Each structure stands twice: as structure tokens, then as C-alpha cells.
Amino acid sequence: MRLNLLVSVATFLLAGGFSVSAAAQDSGHLNTVVDKLSRGERVYGVSTYDLSLENARSLARSDIDYVYVDMEHGPMDFTALQAFLLGMIDKRAIAESGSLRANVTPLARIAPYGRESSAWVVKQALDIGLMGLIFPSIETASQALEAVRAMRYPQRRNSRYPEPTGLRGSGAAIGSWFWGLSGADYARHADTWPLNPDGDLLALMMIESREGVRNANAIAAVPGVAGFYVGPSDLSNSLGVPRNAPEVEAAIQTIVAVCTAHNIACGITASVDDMSHRIEQGFTILGAGRAGGGLTAGNDAAVRAGRAVR
């Protein structure tokens, strides 16, 4: 039944077509998060377990910059994820903007930890159209390097950014369709930013352990790492202290300082009460919590609080 639903949705969307000019395809980044971060702006978003079409449609028209599907603690259901991505296509917004850049960037936090192989998950997730991945529990530079390599295609001989060597296999017919690009244009855009300034794929490393904090400088220096995302709960467990212990906040501040020193993004989930404090600390990717059936009142309040900070 789910497969039939996918086919029906795809047929409906294809029937309308994408009448966006080739010039519009290349007018800047297609990834809203990358576009804003590259211009020094902050971005706001939510996480979700709800992969319904209704939730996808609602979030696609919300005042957020990204949504990440939590496949670390939720099921790694790629069929449901594909339906969710199809539901996020907003043809009216495309027609009004004249650009293929969606207002809300789809990301996912995957299940494998840094110490586990994630290449197959990365390949599946990107091939259906995701524009970035969050890698849990990255603790060493070598783990971050493998994550970036899994996201990159092997580069041509004349590439300006040949390293790190890419491992991703060719086969993103669905992904290129979702992005609204030809195969050749998709391959050009589907590289990691900021390693490739024209890239539209985002590689975020979760720092959520004592070891990760200790190696944060080396991890941040890996080419292709766009930023960190802090996991305070797991970090407190790794440190052996309660979530509200001073050691946790000290570690968080260390992570932010590393991000600032390496000029990469830094993300965390914040409530409406914490939002201004996290912005003052230097966070540029601000999560407003978990959403389902569209933004909750708490999500909306947190995003509004963040956007009000100048």
C-alpha cells in the first residue's frame, strides 16, 4: 500500500512538472541551510519521527530552515523517508520563488555511531534526495573523515577539491529528480560544503562524549566537516555527571570555541528560554525540539525567540 502511495504521489508531482529555468537552477545554493550559513546567518529547525505526508507538508510551509528525520532513535525506514521527502515538495513555493531551492532543507540523523560503518546508510539516504546528514557520536578525526568520504563521489582528475577521496557510488536518479536537476548537474551540486564552496551537501558531526570533546580540534580540521551538533544528554552520561552539571556546560563551551576557531557551524537544541543564551555562546544551528503533525507551540515559540535575536 505504501508503494502504491509513493507511485501516486510521484505521478501527481511529475504531472505538474518543474518549469524552472536552467538559470534558476544555478542561482546560488539549492540547500537553504548551506545558503544561509555561507552568508553568516543562523538557521533554525526541528527534528521529527513523524514521516506522514501531512507532517511533511506542514513542515515544508513552516517558518524553519531545516527538518532532520531522527533515524538514530527512530526506525531507519527508507521507504517512509522517501514518501516524506516527496511530501515536502511545495510546487507553489517553487513557482513563486522561481528557484529550486526549497524553503526547508531535509536532513537526517542516522543510526550508526562513528565507530560503526555508516557508508551504506549514507548512500541510501543521499540517493533518495537528502541534503545532509548528522553523524552520531563522532569521537576521532578518522571517524569524521570516513563520514565525509561516504558522502562524496570519487572526484575527476581535474577536480579542484580531490581530497578526501570520495567513496559514494553513482546511482542517484531519485535524488537528482527530487532536487530537480539533471544527473550531471546533481553530481556537480552533490558535494560537501564548505570543502567545495559550490557544494550543497551538509556533513554535521555530533560531539557527545568525553573523547569527542578531547578530539574536537582534530575533528573540526577534517575537510568537508561543515559543523558540529552537540548532544548534551549523551555528553553528560559520558562525563558521568547530571545534565545540569557545570562540567557539561564547560564542555559545550569548549565545543563552541572549537567551531569558532575553525569557522564551522555549531548546532544544539534549545528551548525558548535557552535560545538567546545559545546564540550568545556562538551557536549558528538552533534546533527547536521535536515536531509532529507540524510545528508544536513550543517549537514555534523557540524559533520565534531565536529569530528575534539580532
C-alpha positions in Angstrom: 0.0 0.0 0.0 2.9 2.4 0.9 4.5 1.7 -2.5 1.2 2.5 -4.3 1.1 5.7 -2.3 4.6 6.7 -3.4 3.8 6.0 -7.0 0.6 8.1 -6.8 2.4 11.0 -5.2 5.3 10.8 -7.7 2.9 10.7 -10.6 0.9 13.7 -9.3 4.1 15.7 -8.8 5.6 14.8 -12.2 2.3 15.6 -13.9 2.8 19.2 -12.9 6.5 19.3 -13.9 9.1 21.7 -12.7 9.1 24.7 -15.1 12.1 26.3 -13.5 14.7 27.7 -15.9 18.3 26.3 -16.0 19.5 29.7 -14.8 17.3 29.4 -11.7 18.8 26.0 -11.0 22.2 27.5 -10.7 21.4 30.8 -8.9 23.3 30.0 -5.7 22.9 27.1 -3.3 20.0 24.7 -3.5 20.4 23.9 0.2 18.8 26.6 2.3 20.9 25.8 5.3 24.1 26.0 3.3 22.9 29.2 1.6 22.3 30.9 4.9 25.4 29.6 6.7 27.6 30.7 3.8 26.2 34.2 4.3 26.9 34.2 8.0 23.2 33.7 9.0 21.8 31.5 11.7 19.4 28.6 10.8 16.5 27.2 12.8 14.8 23.8 12.5 13.3 20.8 14.2 13.6 17.0 14.4 10.9 14.6 13.7 9.9 10.9 13.9 6.6 11.6 12.1 7.1 10.7 8.4 3.5 11.2 7.4 2.7 13.3 4.3 0.6 15.6 6.5 3.6 16.4 8.7 5.9 16.8 5.6 3.5 19.3 4.0 3.1 21.3 7.2 6.8 21.5 8.0 7.6 22.4 4.4 5.5 25.5 4.8 6.7 26.4 8.3 9.0 29.2 9.3 12.0 27.0 9.7 15.1 26.3 7.7 15.6 22.6 8.1 14.0 19.4 9.5 16.0 16.4 10.4 14.5 13.0 10.5 15.7 11.1 13.6 16.7 7.7 12.3 19.1 7.2 15.2 16.4 6.6 17.7 13.6 6.1 15.2 13.3 3.4 12.5 15.6 3.5 9.5 12.7 3.2 7.1 13.9 4.5 3.8 10.5 3.9 2.1 8.8 6.1 4.6 11.6 8.6 4.4 11.1 8.8 0.6 7.4 9.4 1.0 8.2 12.2 3.5 10.6 13.8 1.1 8.0 13.7 -1.7 5.5 15.3 0.7 7.9 18.2 1.3 7.9 19.2 -2.4 6.0 22.5 -2.4 5.3 23.3 -6.1 3.6 26.6 -5.2 6.7 27.8 -3.4 8.9 26.8 -6.3 6.7 28.7 -8.8 6.6 31.8 -6.6 10.3 31.9 -5.9 11.5 30.8 -9.4 14.1 28.7 -7.7 14.5 25.0 -7.0 15.9 25.8 -3.5 13.3 24.6 -1.0 12.5 26.8 1.9 13.1 23.8 4.3 16.1 21.6 3.9 15.6 17.9 4.6 18.4 16.3 6.7 18.6 13.0 8.7 20.4 11.9 11.8 21.4 8.3 11.0 21.7 5.3 13.4 25.4 4.1 13.1 27.8 5.7 15.5 31.2 6.9 14.4 32.8 3.7 15.5 30.5 1.8 13.1 30.4 1.7 9.3 27.8 4.1 8.0 28.7 4.1 4.3 25.7 2.0 3.2 23.3 4.2 5.2 24.8 7.4 3.8 24.4 6.1 0.2 20.8 5.1 0.6 19.9 8.3 2.4 21.5 10.6 -0.2 20.4 8.7 -3.2 16.7 9.4 -2.4 17.4 13.2 -2.0 18.5 14.2 1.5 20.7 17.3 1.5 22.7 16.5 4.6 23.4 14.0 7.4 24.1 14.2 11.1 26.5 11.6 12.3 26.1 10.5 15.9 28.9 10.0 18.4 31.9 11.1 16.3 35.0 10.8 18.5 38.0 10.9 16.3 39.2 12.7 13.1 39.4 9.4 11.3 35.7 8.7 12.0 34.8 12.2 10.7 37.0 11.5 7.6 35.1 8.3 6.8 31.8 10.1 7.2 32.8 12.8 4.7 34.3 10.2 2.2 31.0 8.3 2.3 29.1 11.5 1.3 31.5 12.4 -1.6 31.6 11.0 -5.1 35.1 10.0 -6.4 36.5 13.2 -8.0 37.5 13.6 -11.6 41.2 14.1 -12.4 40.8 17.8 -12.9 38.8 18.4 -9.7 39.7 21.4 -7.7 38.8 19.6 -4.5 40.1 16.0 -4.9 40.5 15.2 -1.2 39.2 13.5 0.9 38.7 10.7 -1.7 35.0 10.0 -2.2 33.5 6.6 -1.8 29.9 7.2 -2.8 28.7 5.1 -5.7 26.8 6.5 -8.7 23.0 5.9 -8.7 21.1 9.0 -7.5 18.3 9.0 -10.1 15.7 9.6 -7.5 17.8 12.1 -5.7 18.5 14.2 -8.8 14.8 14.1 -9.6 13.9 15.3 -6.1 16.5 18.1 -6.4 15.0 19.0 -9.9 18.4 18.6 -11.7 19.8 16.6 -14.5 22.2 13.8 -13.4 25.2 15.9 -14.4 24.0 19.0 -12.5 23.2 16.9 -9.5 26.7 15.4 -9.4 28.1 18.9 -9.5 26.0 20.2 -6.6 26.1 17.0 -4.5 29.4 17.6 -2.8 30.2 18.6 0.7 30.2 22.2 1.7 32.4 24.2 2.7 35.1 21.9 1.3 33.6 22.6 -2.1 32.2 26.2 -1.9 29.6 25.2 -4.6 28.5 22.0 -2.8 25.0 21.5 -1.3 25.6 18.6 1.0 26.0 19.2 4.7 28.0 16.9 6.9 27.5 17.5 10.6 29.3 15.6 13.3 27.7 15.0 16.7 30.1 15.7 19.6 28.6 13.9 22.6 31.3 12.2 24.5 34.4 13.0 26.6 36.5 11.6 23.7 34.7 13.7 21.2 35.4 16.9 23.1 39.0 15.9 23.6 39.5 15.4 19.9 37.2 18.3 18.7 40.0 20.3 17.2 41.2 17.4 15.1 37.7 16.6 14.0 36.9 20.2 13.0 40.0 20.2 10.9 38.8 17.4 8.6 38.0 18.8 5.2 34.3 18.5 4.4 33.1 18.8 8.0 30.5 21.6 7.9 29.9 21.8 11.6 29.2 20.1 14.9 25.9 19.3 16.6 26.1 18.9 20.4 24.3 16.1 22.2 24.2 17.3 25.8 22.4 14.3 27.3 24.9 11.7 26.0 27.7 14.1 26.8 26.6 14.3 30.4 26.4 10.5 30.5 29.9 10.2 29.1 31.2 12.7 31.7 29.4 10.7 34.4 27.5 13.8 35.7 23.9 15.0 35.6 22.8 17.0 32.6 22.8 20.3 34.6 26.3 19.8 36.0 28.8 22.6 35.4 31.2 20.2 33.6 28.6 19.7 30.8 28.3 23.4 30.1 32.1 23.8 30.2 32.4 21.0 27.6 29.7 22.7 25.5 31.6 26.0 25.6 34.8 24.1 24.6 32.9 22.7 21.5 31.6 26.2 20.5 35.1 27.6 20.9 36.5 25.0 18.5 33.8 25.7 16.0 34.5 29.4 16.1 38.3 28.8 15.8 37.8 26.6 12.7 35.0 28.8 11.2 32.5 25.9 11.1 28.8 25.8 12.2 27.8 24.8 15.6 24.4 23.3 16.5 22.4 22.5 19.5 18.7 22.0 20.5 17.4 24.9 22.6 14.1 25.7 24.3 12.5 29.2 24.1 14.2 30.0 27.4 17.7 28.9 26.3 17.6 30.2 22.8 19.2 33.7 23.3 21.9 32.2 25.6 22.9 29.7 23.0 23.0 32.3 20.3 25.2 34.5 22.5 27.5 31.5 23.0 28.0 31.3 19.3 25.6 28.6 18.1 24.5 29.0 14.5 22.3 26.0 14.0 19.5 26.1 16.5 17.1 23.2 16.9 13.7 23.9 18.4 12.9 20.4 19.5 10.8 17.6 18.1 7.9 18.2 15.8 5.0 16.0 14.8 1.9 17.0 12.8 3.6 20.3 12.1 5.3 22.7 14.5 4.2 22.5 18.1 3.6 25.6 20.1 6.9 25.1 21.8 8.8 24.7 18.5 7.2 27.8 17.2 8.0 29.9 20.3 11.6 28.7 20.3 12.1 29.6 16.6 10.5 33.0 17.1 12.7 33.7 20.1 15.8 32.9 18.1 14.8 35.0 15.1 14.1 37.9 17.4 17.8 38.0 18.5 19.8 40.4 16.4 
